[in-house]
Amino acid sequence: MLPSLGILILIIVLAIVGLWLLLYFVPVGLWFQAILTGTRVALIQLIFMRWRKVPPGIIVNAMIAAKKAGLDLGSDDLEAHYLAGGHIQNVTNALISADKANIPLDFNMATAIDLAGRDVFEAVTMSVNPKVIDTPPVTAVAKDGIQLIAKARVTVRANINQLVGGAGEDTVLARVGEGIVTSIGSAESHKKVLENPDSISKVVLGRGLDSGTAFEILSIDIADVDIGKNIGAELQIDQADADKNIAQAKAEERRAMAVAQEQEMKAKAQEARARVIEAEAEIPKAISEAFRSGNLGVMDYYRLRNIQADTDMRDSISKPPTSGSSGESLTE
């Protein structure tokens, strides 16, 4: 009695497992659902999908959604895109949205965009509803030296034909910032920019900044313009400080040269005095030699001494008297 009950339980378990395996590898439910929606897919194809490790549910649901939207997607194409690492649901939703919005987008283009790493459904959505991108504050200086800080809002929509290989948002923002700097820098006065901020938009839009990008620029609106520093005045102040430092350095150089020249002249004066003293020291020797050689007599020597005494007296008379000496003379 007990062995037969165990065998019966085992048979039931094996039957349940076998039925589950059969329904797993033979997705009859998906095949029946496809038939009810008018989607043509063979049961053997669903079985092969299991063997190729492709989820039949994803493929069949994408085919059913496309069929209901009036599109015809083949199971082989969807399966190949899945095996290539694509996103079946995004591609299907993008194709349906593009068809409803009358945007020219075929299956090959959609899969190429998806495999390129871009969200094709988001791109189609952006084509229908343009996206607004806020630029970071852009700093530029007008010709009068006043710094202006501008913020812009760029309205773009996706360019489906250039999504593959086209530049992204960062490139668009960089080009817009460059255009703003050029526009403000070419203005004669910052007041003109503040009076007509739309002139910046016109100049930037006329440069064709969306060339080679994955977006089409619809409009560029200046959201805010603030006044920054007076760069021209700061540059003039810096230049004046630099000129002052240069002038001070040159003046110090001239002063040092003058001091050096003065010291050199003092040294030359001392040298000249030394030569005079040396020459005066030779006079007694010359007189002695003149006495010995008989060229100078005693009377000649006395006349020379008288002349010297007379010269010293005249020098003393020509010099102004000191306070001490004048007091002594008065007392006497």
C-alpha positions in Angstrom: 0.0 0.0 0.0 2.7 2.5 1.0 5.1 1.7 -1.9 2.3 2.3 -4.5 1.4 5.6 -2.8 5.1 6.8 -3.1 5.3 5.7 -6.7 2.1 7.7 -7.4 3.4 10.8 -5.7 6.6 10.5 -7.7 4.7 10.1 -11.0 2.7 13.2 -10.2 5.8 15.3 -9.4 7.5 14.1 -12.6 4.4 14.9 -14.6 4.2 18.5 -13.1 7.9 19.0 -13.8 7.5 17.6 -17.3 4.5 19.8 -18.0 6.4 22.9 -16.8 9.4 22.1 -19.0 7.0 21.5 -21.9 5.2 24.8 -21.4 8.6 26.6 -20.9 10.2 25.4 -24.1 6.8 25.4 -26.0 5.2 28.7 -25.0 1.7 27.9 -26.1 0.3 30.8 -24.2 2.3 33.4 -26.1 1.6 31.7 -29.4 -2.2 31.7 -28.7 -1.9 35.4 -27.6 -0.2 36.3 -30.8 -2.9 34.5 -32.8 -5.7 36.4 -31.0 -4.0 39.8 -31.8 -3.4 38.9 -35.5 0.4 38.7 -35.1 1.9 35.9 -37.2 4.5 33.9 -35.4 5.1 30.2 -35.7 5.2 28.0 -32.6 8.4 26.5 -33.8 10.0 29.9 -33.9 9.1 30.4 -30.2 10.7 27.1 -29.4 13.9 28.1 -31.3 14.0 31.4 -29.4 14.2 29.4 -26.1 17.0 27.4 -27.4 18.8 30.5 -28.6 18.3 32.1 -25.1 16.0 34.8 -26.4 13.0 35.6 -24.2 10.0 34.9 -26.4 7.8 37.2 -24.3 9.8 40.3 -25.1 9.7 39.6 -28.9 6.1 38.7 -29.0 4.9 41.6 -26.9 7.0 44.0 -29.1 5.4 42.5 -32.2 1.9 42.7 -30.7 2.4 46.4 -29.8 3.7 47.3 -33.2 0.9 45.4 -34.9 -1.7 47.3 -32.9 0.0 50.6 -33.9 -0.1 49.7 -37.6 3.6 48.7 -37.9 5.0 45.4 -39.1 8.0 44.1 -37.2 9.5 40.8 -38.0 10.5 38.4 -35.3 13.9 37.7 -36.9 14.8 41.4 -36.9 13.8 41.9 -33.3 15.6 38.7 -32.2 18.8 39.9 -34.0 18.7 43.3 -32.3 18.2 41.6 -28.9 21.2 39.3 -29.5 23.2 42.4 -30.5 22.6 43.9 -27.0 19.8 46.3 -28.0 16.7 47.3 -26.1 13.6 45.9 -27.9 11.1 47.8 -25.8 12.7 51.2 -26.4 13.0 50.6 -30.1 9.4 49.6 -30.4 8.1 52.5 -28.4 10.3 54.9 -30.4 9.0 53.5 -33.7 5.4 53.8 -32.6 5.9 57.4 -31.3 7.7 58.5 -34.4 4.9 57.0 -36.6 2.2 58.8 -34.7 4.2 62.1 -34.8 5.0 61.8 -38.5 8.7 61.6 -37.9 10.6 59.7 -40.5 12.2 56.8 -38.6 12.7 53.3 -39.8 13.7 50.1 -38.0 17.3 50.2 -39.1 17.8 53.8 -38.0 16.2 53.1 -34.7 18.3 50.0 -34.0 21.5 51.9 -35.0 20.7 54.7 -32.6 19.9 52.3 -29.8 23.1 50.3 -30.4 25.1 53.5 -30.4 24.2 54.0 -26.8 21.6 56.7 -27.1 18.0 56.4 -25.8 16.1 56.4 -29.1 12.7 56.7 -27.4 13.9 59.8 -25.5 15.3 61.2 -28.8 11.9 60.8 -30.5 10.2 62.4 -27.4 12.6 65.3 -27.6 11.8 65.7 -31.3 8.1 66.1 -30.4 8.6 68.1 -27.2 11.8 70.2 -27.5 14.1 70.3 -24.5 15.3 73.5 -22.7 18.9 73.5 -21.6 20.1 76.1 -19.1 23.7 77.2 -19.7 26.1 77.9 -16.8 27.0 81.5 -16.2 29.1 82.8 -19.0 31.6 85.6 -18.2 32.7 88.1 -20.9 34.1 91.6 -21.1 32.8 94.4 -23.4 35.2 96.8 -25.1 34.7 99.4 -22.4 36.2 97.0 -19.9 33.1 96.1 -17.9 32.5 92.5 -17.1 29.1 90.9 -17.9 27.8 87.6 -16.6 25.1 86.1 -18.8 22.8 83.1 -18.5 21.0 81.6 -21.5 18.3 79.0 -22.1 18.8 77.0 -25.2 15.7 75.2 -26.7 16.7 72.2 -28.8 15.1 69.2 -30.3 16.7 65.9 -31.4 18.0 65.6 -34.9 17.2 62.0 -35.7 19.5 61.8 -38.7 22.6 62.9 -36.7 22.0 61.0 -33.5 24.6 58.5 -34.6 28.0 60.2 -34.6 26.6 63.6 -33.6 28.0 65.7 -30.7 26.0 65.9 -27.5 24.7 68.6 -25.1 28.2 69.5 -23.8 29.3 70.6 -27.3 26.1 72.6 -27.8 26.6 74.4 -24.4 30.3 75.1 -25.2 29.5 76.6 -28.6 26.7 78.7 -27.1 29.1 80.0 -24.4 31.7 80.8 -27.1 29.1 82.7 -29.1 28.0 84.7 -26.0 31.6 85.6 -25.2 32.2 86.7 -28.8 29.0 88.8 -28.9 29.6 90.6 -25.7 33.3 91.1 -26.5 32.5 92.8 -29.8 30.0 95.3 -28.1 31.4 98.8 -27.8 29.7 99.3 -24.4 28.2 97.1 -21.8 25.2 99.5 -21.8 24.3 98.4 -25.3 24.2 94.8 -24.2 22.0 95.6 -21.2 19.7 97.6 -23.4 19.4 94.9 -26.2 20.2 91.5 -24.8 18.4 89.9 -27.7 21.3 91.0 -29.9 23.3 88.3 -28.2 20.8 85.7 -29.3 20.7 86.9 -32.9 24.5 86.8 -33.2 24.7 83.3 -31.6 21.9 81.9 -33.7 23.5 83.2 -36.9 26.7 81.2 -36.2 25.1 77.8 -36.9 26.1 76.2 -33.6 24.1 73.0 -34.1 26.2 71.9 -37.1 27.5 68.4 -36.5 25.5 67.9 -33.3 22.7 65.5 -32.5 20.4 68.5 -31.8 18.7 71.3 -33.7 18.7 74.7 -31.9 15.3 76.3 -32.1 16.0 79.4 -30.0 18.5 80.9 -27.6 17.0 83.2 -25.0 19.1 85.3 -22.6 17.7 84.7 -19.1 19.8 87.1 -17.1 22.7 89.5 -17.5 24.5 90.8 -14.5 27.3 93.4 -14.2 30.6 92.1 -12.8 33.9 93.8 -12.2 35.5 96.7 -14.0 38.2 94.7 -15.6 39.5 97.7 -17.6 40.0 99.8 -14.5 41.7 96.9 -12.7 44.1 96.3 -15.7 44.9 100.1 -15.7 45.6 100.0 -11.9 47.8 97.0 -12.3 49.7 98.6 -15.2 50.1 101.8 -13.2 51.5 99.8 -10.2 53.9 98.0 -12.6 55.0 101.3 -14.1 55.5 102.8 -10.6 57.6 99.8 -9.6 59.7 100.1 -12.7 60.2 103.8 -12.1 61.2 103.2 -8.5 63.6 100.5 -9.6 65.2 102.8 -12.1 65.4 105.6 -9.6 67.1 103.3 -7.1 69.5 102.3 -9.8 70.4 105.9 -10.6 70.8 106.7 -6.9 73.1 103.7 -6.4 75.2 104.8 -9.4 75.4 108.3 -8.1 76.5 107.1 -4.7 79.1 104.9 -6.4 80.3 107.8 -8.5 80.5 110.0 -5.4 82.6 107.4 -3.6 84.8 107.1 -6.6 85.3 110.8 -6.7 86.2 110.8 -3.0 88.7 108.1 -3.6 90.2 110.1 -6.5 90.4 113.2 -4.3 92.2 111.2 -1.6 94.5 109.9 -4.2 95.3 113.4 -5.5 95.9 114.6 -1.9 98.3 111.7 -1.3 100.2 112.7 -4.5 100.3 116.3 -3.3 101.7 115.3 0.1 104.1 113.0 -1.6 105.3 115.8 -3.8 105.5 118.2 -0.8 107.7 115.6 0.9 110.1 115.8 -2.0 110.6 119.6 -1.6 113.0 119.5 1.4 115.0 116.8 -0.4 115.2 119.0 -3.4 116.3 122.0 -1.3 119.0 119.9 0.4 120.2 118.7 -3.0 120.3 122.3 -4.3 122.4 123.4 -1.3 124.8 120.5 -1.8 125.1 121.2 -5.5 125.5 125.0 -5.1 122.4 125.9 -7.0 120.7 127.5 -4.0 122.3 130.0 -1.6 121.5 131.1 1.9 119.9 134.3 0.7 117.7 132.4 -1.8 116.6 130.2 1.0 115.6 133.1 3.3 113.7 134.7 0.4 111.8 131.4 -0.1 111.0 131.3 3.6 109.7 134.9 3.6 107.5 134.2 0.6 106.1 131.1 2.4 105.5 133.2 5.6 103.8 135.9 3.6 101.6 133.3 1.8 100.6 131.7 5.1 99.7 135.2 6.6 97.5 136.0 3.6 95.8 132.7 3.9 95.1 133.2 7.6 93.8 136.7 6.9 91.5 135.5 4.1 89.9 132.8 6.3 86.8 133.9 8.5 87.7 134.0 12.2 86.1 131.5 14.6 83.9 132.4 17.5 86.6 131.6 20.0 89.3 133.7 18.3 87.0 136.7 17.9 86.1 136.7 21.6 89.8 136.6 22.5 90.5 139.6 20.3 87.7 141.6 21.8 88.9 140.9 25.2 92.4 142.0 24.4 
